[in-house]
Amino acid sequence: MFHGVHSLAGPYALDALDGRELRRFERHLARCADCQDQVRALQADTLRLARATSATAPAGMRDRVLTAVRAMEQDASPQPPAPAHARPRFTLRLAPVAAAAAAFALIAAALLGIQLSRVQDRLDDEQAQARAIAQVLAAPDSRTTGERFPGGSTVSVVSSPELGRAVVTVTGLQDPPSGKDHQLWLMGAGKPRSLGLLDGDKPLVAGDLDSRATELAVTTEPDGGSPGPTTKPLIQLALESDVFGE
């Protein structure tokens, strides 16, 4: 049974993590096949359940519920004492409870809708990323380069000059310190240009490539990245002249 960071797979699948906890789990997720499978299964199950139970609320339902809640008595009116000979009666005041439950259900449904929308957006982004990677790998003019560095880290690049894209995968780097990110740079074609932040070992799709570039570099930058490199590169990959086209 998983404990610790593994237990965050459920909240992550529902987009309930943020800040440092989110970054911590996403770094772990990039290296943990079990958590990747669990997150995919949870997200798929959530979407299936939502689609199976989805229904359009009747027109005017929200207004009727809110009107009922506003009009509902907050305190029971005093009742005269019953005659001694009267037969006891038991009254269940269900209307306030029902109205409150309906209002709560509306709020819960709205929150669930937001969560499901975020999950769907994330799945859409992942699918778009997968399609972009597949296009580069399958391009007739695709070419590959890479290098293994001391310490075990590696950089591999599959590029398509015709598409103007490259898939860059960096593995073996230690996680950045708290509050920091690893950032990938294109160097040697004027001012260093950011290709994006690395997400563990997850491939990064870079576009708008410059054939004059001479190397790729990875630096450690403040959380969210920097406009330009602020630290010495952790690794640098020299590029052949035809990697991004001539």
Secondary structure, DSSP 8 states (H G I E B T S, - for coil): ---GGGGGHHHHHTT---HHHHHHHHHHHTT-HHHHHHHHHHHHHHHHHHHHH-----TTHHHHHHHHHHHS-SS--------TTS--------HHHHHHHHHHHHHHHHHHHHHHHHHHHHHHHHHHHHHHHHHHHH-TT-EEEEEE-TTS-EEEEEEETTTTEEEEEEES-----TTEEEEEEEESSSS-EEEEE--TT--EEEES--TT--EEEEEEEETT--SS--S--SEEEE--TTTT--
